[in-house]
Amino acid sequence: MKALAIPLRIGRAVSRVGHGQPTRVGVRVVLGSIQIFCALTLIGLSLWAILLPPLFPYSSHSIVNSKVVSLRASDEGTINGLPTVGRGNLLKAGESIGRVTRDQTKVRRELEEREFTRTKLREQVGIIESSIAQREKKLSEMEKEAAATRLTAREALERRYRSAVENVRIQREAYAQKQANQERIAPLFRDGIITSGQWAETRAQTTEAERQFTAAESEWFMIKTELENTGSLGGDLSREAIEGLVARIGSYEQELGNLKIQRNELAAELSEVERQIAWARTTLESDQSYAINTPIEGVVWRQQVVNGETLADGQTVLQIADARGIFVEAYFRREFMNSIAIGDAAHVFLVTENRFVEGLVTDIQVQEQTPSVPNIINTISTDASLLRVTIEVQPDELKPASIGQLAKVLVSSGKRGLVEKCLVRLSFLLRSHG
C-alpha cells in the first residue's frame, strides 16, 4: 500500500508547489518518497536472495584442484642431482629430476642368492638326469627281456603247432585205417563169420580213433588261433611272464615321463635364474644408477626428499600436479541434489584473481559414497551431507598457478543469455555480502 501511495504523494507535492506553496516542502516529500522506494527495493532484493538457493545452487566451498602424479624410486639407492625446484615450477614430460645410485650391496646380495639358487637347481637337474638315464637303461633291458621272452614263447608255440599238425596227420591216418577195417569186417558180421563181440570191439576201436582225431584237430585249431592272434604268447607261464614285463614297462615309462616333466620345469626355472643373474651382473658392471623422469607435464607440488638421501624401493620423491587436468572441485548442500545435473553451466568466481571462469558440471557424487581420489589437494569434507561436484573448464582458463585457490561456484541451467548473466552476477553479489 505504501508503494501505491508514493505516486499520489508526489503528485500532491507537485500540485502544492504549483499553487504557490514553498518549494522546500515539495523537495522534502520527493526525497522521502525516494527513500521509501529504495527501502522497498532492498527488501525485495533481500527476499529474492532468501529464495535464491533453489533457483541457483551456490557452493559451500570450492577449490581449484588437479590430479596428482607421484614420482617414486624403482630401486633402493642414493638420490643426487635434484634441481633446486620450487613449488609451482613447471616440468615438461620426460624431464629428468635426478638420478639414483643403486645400492650395490643389495644387488650383490641378490646376485649371491640367485647364484646359490642356480647351483641348487643344477644339482636337482643332475639328479633327475641321472634318474632318467637309469630308468631308460632299465627300460631298455626290460624291453629286450620282453622281446626275448616273446621270441622264446613264439618258438615254443611254433613247435607245438608243428607237433599238433603231425598229430592230426597221424590221428587222421589211424582213423582212416579203423574205418577201412570196420568196412571190411562188416560183411563178415552179417554172414555170421565173426561174433557180435568181435564186431562191437571193432566199432569201439573206430570210435576211439575218431575221438582222438577230433581231439587232435581241436588242439591244432586252438594253437593255430593262438599263433595268429597272440603269437607272442606261448602258454600260461609265458603269458604271465610277458604280462608282468609289460606292466613293469608301463610303470617305468610313466615314471620316466614324470621325471622328464620335472626336468623341463627345472630347466625353465634355471633359465630364468640365469637371466636374473645376467641382469644383476650387468647392473653391477654398468647400470649403477637410473634417472627419475616426469611422465607428464606438470608443476612441482611437494618435494619429499633431498640430495644425498637414501631411498627405499617405491619411496615417493616428488609429487606433481597434472597441468593438463586442472578442474574445480565444489561442494554443495544435499538439498541441491535435484537442482544440479551433469552438463549444467557452472559459473566460477576465483577469489584471489577476482575473475569469473565458465565451466560445465561433469560429475556429481554423494560425499559419503565418494571414493578416495588421488588429487593434489585433499578436499574431503567433514560434512558427509554435502555433494561433491566436479567442474571442467577450458584448458586455457586455469593455469597451474591457480591450483589451490579458493573459489565460489554457482550452477545454472546452461542458458547464457544476458538476463541470466545479470542474475548470476547479482546472485554472486548478494551471496558475498549476505
Backbone torsions as a table, in degrees:
resi	resn	phi	psi	omega
1	MET	NA	-37.0	177.2
2	LYS	-63.2	-38.2	179.9
3	ALA	-64.1	-36.2	179.4
4	LEU	-73.2	-26.7	-177.4
5	ALA	-79.4	-15.3	-176.7
6	ILE	-62.3	-49.4	-179.9
7	PRO	-60.8	-36.3	-179.6
8	LEU	-64.5	-43.0	-179.2
9	ARG	-66.3	-37.2	177.5
10	ILE	-65.1	-41.6	179.7
11	GLY	-63.3	-43.3	179.0
12	ARG	-63.5	-39.4	179.8
13	ALA	-64.0	-43.1	178.7
14	VAL	-63.7	-39.5	179.7
15	SER	-63.2	-42.2	180.0
16	ARG	-65.0	-37.9	178.8
17	VAL	-65.1	-39.2	179.7
18	GLY	-65.2	-23.4	-179.5
19	HIS	-95.1	13.3	172.2
20	GLY	96.8	6.4	176.9
21	GLN	-72.6	161.9	-176.4
22	PRO	-60.6	140.5	-179.5
23	THR	-66.5	-30.4	-177.8
24	ARG	-61.3	-35.8	179.8
25	VAL	-67.1	-40.4	-179.9
26	GLY	-65.6	-40.5	178.9
27	VAL	-64.3	-41.0	179.6
28	ARG	-61.0	-40.3	179.7
29	VAL	-65.3	-42.9	-179.2
30	VAL	-63.3	-44.0	-179.9
31	LEU	-64.6	-38.9	177.8
32	GLY	-64.4	-39.0	179.2
33	SER	-66.2	-39.3	178.6
34	ILE	-64.6	-39.7	178.3
35	GLN	-62.1	-42.6	178.7
36	ILE	-63.5	-41.2	-179.7
37	PHE	-63.6	-44.0	178.7
38	CYS	-63.7	-39.3	179.2
39	ALA	-63.2	-43.4	178.3
40	LEU	-63.8	-38.5	178.6
41	THR	-62.7	-44.2	178.9
42	LEU	-64.0	-38.9	177.2
43	ILE	-63.3	-41.5	178.5
44	GLY	-63.5	-42.9	178.1
45	LEU	-63.9	-38.0	178.0
46	SER	-64.4	-43.7	176.6
47	LEU	-62.0	-38.2	179.2
48	TRP	-67.3	-35.2	178.2
49	ALA	-67.4	-34.7	177.6
50	ILE	-66.2	-38.2	179.9
51	LEU	-85.9	4.7	-175.1
52	LEU	-67.6	-43.5	-171.8
53	PRO	-51.6	-45.0	179.6
54	PRO	-64.3	-23.2	-178.6
55	LEU	-85.2	-47.4	180.0
56	PHE	-126.9	99.4	177.2
57	PRO	-59.9	134.5	-175.6
58	TYR	-120.9	134.6	-174.2
59	SER	-71.6	147.9	172.7
60	SER	-74.9	-45.1	173.3
61	HIS	-157.0	151.6	-177.1
62	SER	-147.0	158.7	-179.2
63	ILE	-153.2	150.0	174.1
64	VAL	-82.9	123.9	-172.4
65	ASN	-130.0	175.9	179.2
66	SER	-159.0	163.5	176.3
67	LYS	-75.0	146.9	-179.4
68	VAL	-102.3	139.9	173.7
69	VAL	-123.0	121.4	-178.1
70	SER	-100.5	124.9	174.3
71	LEU	-90.1	123.3	-174.5
72	ARG	-121.4	155.6	176.2
73	ALA	-76.4	131.6	179.9
74	SER	-87.4	-7.9	179.0
75	ASP	-159.1	161.5	178.2
76	GLU	-67.8	148.0	177.8
77	GLY	163.6	-175.8	-179.4
78	THR	-107.6	129.6	-177.3
79	ILE	-93.8	139.3	176.4
80	ASN	-144.8	166.8	177.1
81	GLY	82.6	10.8	177.4
82	LEU	-66.0	125.5	178.4
83	PRO	-72.7	160.5	176.7
84	THR	-80.7	86.1	-177.0
85	VAL	-107.0	136.8	177.9
86	GLY	-100.3	165.8	179.4
87	ARG	-64.4	130.6	-179.9
88	GLY	97.1	-7.1	178.2
89	ASN	-69.1	139.1	-176.5
90	LEU	-83.7	133.3	176.5
91	LEU	-117.2	137.7	178.7
92	LYS	-86.1	158.5	177.7
93	ALA	-65.5	133.1	-179.3
94	GLY	84.5	0.4	-179.7
95	GLU	-74.6	135.4	-179.8
96	SER	-82.7	134.7	179.8
97	ILE	-114.3	7.6	177.8
98	GLY	155.3	166.9	177.4
99	ARG	-123.6	146.0	-179.7
100	VAL	-114.8	121.4	175.1
101	THR	-84.0	118.9	-175.2
102	ARG	-64.2	151.9	176.4
103	ASP	-76.9	103.8	-176.8
104	GLN	-66.7	-27.1	177.8
105	THR	-62.2	-42.9	178.9
106	LYS	-64.2	-42.6	-179.3
107	VAL	-63.7	-43.1	178.8
108	ARG	-63.5	-40.7	178.8
109	ARG	-63.1	-43.2	177.4
110	GLU	-63.6	-39.0	178.8
111	LEU	-63.2	-42.7	178.5
112	GLU	-64.0	-42.1	179.5
113	GLU	-63.0	-41.5	-179.0
114	ARG	-70.8	-35.3	176.0
115	GLU	-65.9	-38.7	175.9
116	PHE	-63.4	-43.4	177.5
117	THR	-60.7	-41.2	178.8
118	ARG	-62.5	-41.1	178.3
119	THR	-61.2	-44.8	179.0
120	LYS	-63.3	-41.3	179.6
121	LEU	-64.8	-41.0	178.3
122	ARG	-63.1	-39.1	176.7
123	GLU	-62.1	-43.9	179.1
124	GLN	-64.0	-41.2	177.8
125	VAL	-62.5	-40.8	178.5
126	GLY	-62.8	-41.0	178.9
127	ILE	-63.6	-43.3	-179.5
128	ILE	-67.4	-38.7	177.8
129	GLU	-61.8	-41.0	178.4
130	SER	-64.5	-42.3	178.5
131	SER	-63.7	-40.2	178.4
132	ILE	-63.2	-43.5	-179.9
133	ALA	-62.8	-42.9	179.6
134	GLN	-62.7	-44.0	-178.9
135	ARG	-70.2	-35.0	176.2
136	GLU	-65.1	-39.9	176.8
137	LYS	-63.6	-46.9	179.2
138	LYS	-62.7	-39.6	179.2
139	LEU	-63.5	-40.1	178.0
140	SER	-64.8	-42.0	178.4
141	GLU	-62.7	-42.1	-179.2
142	MET	-67.7	-36.7	177.5
143	GLU	-65.7	-38.4	176.1
144	LYS	-65.2	-42.6	178.0
145	GLU	-62.2	-41.8	178.5
146	ALA	-64.6	-40.1	178.7
147	ALA	-64.5	-41.9	178.6
148	ALA	-64.7	-41.5	178.2
149	THR	-63.3	-41.3	177.5
150	ARG	-62.1	-41.8	-179.1
151	LEU	-65.0	-44.3	178.7
152	THR	-61.8	-43.7	179.0
153	ALA	-63.6	-38.6	179.0
154	ARG	-64.0	-44.7	179.5
155	GLU	-63.6	-42.4	178.6
156	ALA	-63.0	-40.3	-179.6
157	LEU	-67.1	-38.5	177.7
158	GLU	-66.6	-38.1	175.9
159	ARG	-63.3	-42.8	177.1
160	ARG	-62.0	-37.6	-179.9
161	TYR	-65.9	-44.6	179.1
162	ARG	-63.5	-40.3	177.7
163	SER	-63.9	-39.8	179.2
164	ALA	-66.3	-39.0	177.4
165	VAL	-61.7	-45.4	179.1
166	GLU	-63.7	-40.8	179.2
167	ASN	-64.0	-38.4	177.3
168	VAL	-62.6	-41.1	179.6
169	ARG	-63.8	-43.8	-178.7
170	ILE	-65.3	-45.0	-178.3
171	GLN	-67.7	-32.8	177.1
172	ARG	-64.4	-43.5	179.2
173	GLU	-65.3	-42.0	179.8
174	ALA	-64.1	-39.9	179.5
175	TYR	-67.6	-36.5	178.6
176	ALA	-66.5	-40.2	178.3
177	GLN	-63.7	-43.1	179.5
178	LYS	-63.3	-39.2	178.5
179	GLN	-65.2	-42.7	179.6
180	ALA	-65.0	-40.5	179.5
181	ASN	-64.9	-38.2	178.5
182	GLN	-66.8	-37.4	179.0
183	GLU	-68.9	-33.7	179.4
184	ARG	-72.1	-35.3	-176.3
185	ILE	-84.3	-19.2	-176.2
186	ALA	-57.3	-44.2	178.9
187	PRO	-64.7	-34.2	179.8
188	LEU	-65.2	-36.1	178.6
189	PHE	-69.1	-37.2	179.9
190	ARG	-69.5	-30.7	179.7
191	ASP	-85.5	-2.9	176.9
192	GLY	80.1	13.8	179.8
193	ILE	-71.1	-38.0	178.0
194	ILE	-113.4	159.7	-177.1
195	THR	-83.0	168.5	178.3
196	SER	-68.0	-30.0	177.7
197	GLY	-64.2	-42.5	178.0
198	GLN	-65.2	-38.6	177.7
199	TRP	-64.9	-40.6	179.7
200	ALA	-65.1	-38.0	178.4
201	GLU	-65.6	-38.2	179.4
202	THR	-64.4	-45.4	179.3
203	ARG	-64.1	-37.2	178.8
204	ALA	-64.4	-38.4	178.1
205	GLN	-64.9	-39.8	178.9
206	THR	-64.9	-42.6	179.8
207	THR	-63.8	-41.8	178.7
208	GLU	-64.5	-39.5	178.4
209	ALA	-64.6	-39.2	178.3
210	GLU	-64.4	-41.9	-179.6
211	ARG	-63.4	-44.0	179.2
212	GLN	-64.6	-36.9	178.6
213	PHE	-66.1	-41.9	178.6
214	THR	-64.9	-41.1	178.5
215	ALA	-63.5	-40.4	178.5
216	ALA	-64.2	-42.1	178.8
217	GLU	-64.4	-40.2	179.2
218	SER	-62.7	-45.1	178.8
219	GLU	-63.8	-41.1	178.5
220	TRP	-62.2	-43.5	-179.3
221	PHE	-66.0	-39.6	179.6
222	MET	-63.8	-44.9	179.6
223	ILE	-66.8	-37.6	178.9
224	LYS	-62.9	-44.8	178.9
225	THR	-62.9	-43.2	179.4
226	GLU	-64.6	-37.4	179.6
227	LEU	-68.2	-36.5	-179.5
228	GLU	-75.6	-42.3	-174.7
229	ASN	-88.7	-45.5	-177.4
230	THR	-128.9	59.2	-176.4
231	GLY	-62.3	-18.0	-179.5
232	SER	-80.9	-11.1	-179.0
233	LEU	-109.3	129.8	-178.0
234	GLY	-131.8	77.0	179.4
235	GLY	103.3	164.5	-175.6
236	ASP	-64.0	-42.1	-178.0
237	LEU	-64.9	-44.1	179.1
238	SER	-65.7	-39.1	-179.4
239	ARG	-62.4	-45.1	179.9
240	GLU	-64.8	-40.6	-179.9
241	ALA	-63.9	-45.0	-177.6
242	ILE	-69.1	-41.4	178.3
243	GLU	-62.0	-38.3	176.2
244	GLY	-63.4	-42.1	178.0
245	LEU	-64.5	-41.1	179.5
246	VAL	-62.5	-42.3	178.7
247	ALA	-63.4	-42.2	179.0
248	ARG	-66.4	-38.8	177.6
249	ILE	-62.4	-42.5	177.8
250	GLY	-61.7	-40.4	178.9
251	SER	-64.6	-42.6	178.8
252	TYR	-65.8	-38.1	178.9
253	GLU	-64.4	-38.8	177.7
254	GLN	-65.5	-45.3	177.5
255	GLU	-61.3	-39.9	179.8
256	LEU	-63.9	-40.4	177.6
257	GLY	-63.7	-42.4	178.2
258	ASN	-63.4	-40.3	178.9
259	LEU	-64.7	-38.6	179.5
260	LYS	-67.5	-35.7	175.9
261	ILE	-63.9	-44.5	177.6
262	GLN	-61.8	-40.0	179.2
263	ARG	-62.6	-42.5	179.1
264	ASN	-64.4	-40.9	178.6
265	GLU	-64.3	-44.1	178.8
266	LEU	-65.7	-36.2	178.5
267	ALA	-64.1	-40.1	177.6
268	ALA	-65.1	-42.9	178.3
269	GLU	-64.5	-39.8	178.5
270	LEU	-64.2	-40.2	177.9
271	SER	-62.3	-40.9	178.7
272	GLU	-66.0	-41.2	178.8
273	VAL	-64.5	-40.9	178.1
274	GLU	-64.3	-36.2	176.2
275	ARG	-64.0	-42.9	178.1
276	GLN	-64.8	-37.4	177.8
277	ILE	-64.1	-43.1	178.5
278	ALA	-61.9	-40.1	178.4
279	TRP	-64.5	-42.9	-179.6
280	ALA	-64.1	-40.1	178.8
281	ARG	-66.4	-39.2	176.6
282	THR	-62.8	-39.2	178.2
283	THR	-63.0	-42.8	179.4
284	LEU	-64.8	-37.5	-173.8
285	GLU	-81.4	-43.3	-171.9
286	SER	-128.6	-43.8	-173.5
287	ASP	-87.3	67.4	-176.6
288	GLN	-85.6	-11.6	179.6
289	SER	-147.5	164.5	177.9
290	TYR	-144.5	154.6	-178.0
291	ALA	-95.4	148.8	172.7
292	ILE	-105.5	115.7	-176.0
293	ASN	-112.6	151.7	177.7
294	THR	-82.1	126.2	-178.4
295	PRO	-76.9	-19.1	-176.0
296	ILE	-137.1	170.5	171.2
297	GLU	-82.9	127.5	-177.2
298	GLY	-163.9	-176.8	-179.8
299	VAL	-117.7	146.5	178.7
300	VAL	-67.6	129.3	178.9
301	TRP	-114.0	-43.8	-178.1
302	ARG	-150.3	122.6	175.5
303	GLN	-101.8	122.5	-170.5
304	GLN	-107.8	-0.5	178.4
305	VAL	-135.1	167.8	177.2
306	VAL	-127.2	163.8	178.7
307	ASN	-59.7	136.4	-180.0
308	GLY	89.2	-3.4	-179.1
309	GLU	-78.8	141.5	177.0
310	THR	-83.8	123.7	-176.0
311	LEU	-99.1	145.8	171.7
312	ALA	-90.5	161.4	178.6
313	ASP	-63.9	121.1	-180.0
314	GLY	87.4	3.8	-179.4
315	GLN	-69.9	140.5	179.6
316	THR	-74.4	128.6	179.0
317	VAL	-98.0	-45.6	-173.9
318	LEU	-148.9	144.4	173.0
319	GLN	-111.4	129.4	-176.0
320	ILE	-119.3	138.0	174.1
321	ALA	-91.0	127.2	-178.1
322	ASP	-65.6	115.0	-177.7
323	ALA	-74.4	-14.8	-178.6
324	ARG	-94.0	-9.1	-175.2
325	GLY	-124.2	43.4	179.4
326	ILE	-78.4	136.4	-178.9
327	PHE	-146.1	173.1	178.1
328	VAL	-109.8	131.0	179.4
329	GLU	-110.8	115.8	-175.6
330	ALA	-121.9	149.8	179.2
331	TYR	-121.1	129.6	-178.7
332	PHE	-121.9	154.1	173.9
333	ARG	-65.8	148.0	-174.0
334	ARG	-66.4	-16.6	178.5
335	GLU	-65.9	-14.2	177.8
336	PHE	-90.7	8.9	-175.1
337	MET	-57.5	-40.1	-178.9
338	ASN	-86.2	-1.6	-178.1
339	SER	-104.9	-7.6	-178.9
340	ILE	-118.7	134.3	179.1
341	ALA	-137.8	153.6	177.5
342	ILE	-63.5	132.5	-177.0
343	GLY	100.5	-10.7	177.4
344	ASP	-65.6	153.5	176.1
345	ALA	-74.9	136.2	178.9
346	ALA	-119.3	123.4	179.9
347	HIS	-103.5	114.3	-174.1
348	VAL	-109.1	127.8	176.4
349	PHE	-110.2	113.3	178.0
350	LEU	-80.6	116.4	-172.1
351	VAL	-66.2	-46.9	-175.9
352	THR	-67.9	-42.4	-177.6
353	GLU	-84.7	-12.3	177.8
354	ASN	55.8	50.7	178.1
355	ARG	-147.4	161.7	-179.1
356	PHE	-99.6	145.5	175.7
357	VAL	-132.7	134.7	179.4
358	GLU	-97.9	140.4	179.2
359	GLY	-150.5	-173.2	-179.9
360	LEU	-129.2	145.4	175.6
361	VAL	-75.4	123.8	-178.1
362	THR	-115.7	-14.6	-178.5
363	ASP	-158.7	140.1	178.3
364	ILE	-133.9	127.0	-178.9
365	GLN	-138.9	143.5	173.4
366	VAL	-73.1	135.7	-168.6
367	GLN	-58.8	-44.4	-176.1
368	GLU	-72.6	-13.2	178.0
369	GLN	-100.7	-0.4	-177.5
370	THR	-76.0	121.0	178.3
371	PRO	-72.2	163.0	178.0
372	SER	-68.8	122.8	-177.3
373	VAL	-111.8	143.1	-178.2
374	PRO	-81.0	71.1	176.9
375	ASN	-93.9	157.5	-177.7
376	ILE	-68.7	-28.8	177.5
377	ILE	-118.7	125.4	179.3
378	ASN	-82.4	106.9	-175.0
379	THR	-114.6	26.6	179.2
380	ILE	-61.8	124.9	-176.7
381	SER	-79.4	147.4	176.1
382	THR	-77.4	-13.5	179.8
383	ASP	-97.0	110.3	-176.3
384	ALA	-74.2	-6.1	-177.9
385	SER	-88.8	0.5	-177.7
386	LEU	-87.0	157.7	173.8
387	LEU	-98.4	135.1	176.0
388	ARG	-98.0	118.5	-175.4
389	VAL	-118.6	127.2	177.3
390	THR	-99.3	131.8	-176.5
391	ILE	-123.9	125.3	176.7
392	GLU	-101.4	141.5	178.5
393	VAL	-123.6	172.1	177.8
394	GLN	-62.6	144.4	-175.1
395	PRO	-56.1	-33.4	-176.5
396	ASP	-86.2	-6.0	-175.9
397	GLU	-76.7	-35.4	-177.9
398	LEU	-117.9	127.3	178.6
399	LYS	-97.9	161.8	177.6
400	PRO	-54.7	-28.7	179.5
401	ALA	-67.7	-16.3	-179.6
402	SER	-81.1	-13.3	-177.4
403	ILE	-62.1	131.4	179.7
404	GLY	95.2	-7.6	179.9
405	GLN	-76.4	144.2	174.6
406	LEU	-77.1	152.3	-178.2
407	ALA	-146.2	165.9	172.7
408	LYS	-122.3	134.3	-174.2
409	VAL	-124.6	135.0	174.6
410	LEU	-127.9	130.9	-176.3
411	VAL	-106.7	133.3	177.2
412	SER	-126.2	-179.4	-173.8
413	SER	-72.6	-14.9	179.3
414	GLY	111.8	-7.9	176.7
415	LYS	-77.1	119.0	-173.9
416	ARG	-102.8	37.3	177.8
417	GLY	-75.5	173.1	-177.3
418	LEU	-65.1	-39.2	-178.2
419	VAL	-63.6	-46.1	-178.0
420	GLU	-68.1	-37.1	177.5
421	LYS	-61.6	-41.9	177.6
422	CYS	-63.6	-42.0	178.4
423	LEU	-63.5	-39.0	179.2
424	VAL	-63.5	-46.5	179.8
425	ARG	-62.8	-41.9	178.3
426	LEU	-64.4	-38.1	179.3
427	SER	-64.5	-43.2	176.8
428	PHE	-59.8	-43.1	-179.0
429	LEU	-61.8	-45.7	-179.0
430	LEU	-67.8	-41.6	-177.9
431	ARG	-69.4	-30.8	-179.1
432	SER	-73.8	-29.1	-177.7
433	HIS	-108.4	5.6	-179.1
434	GLY	-80.6	NA	NA
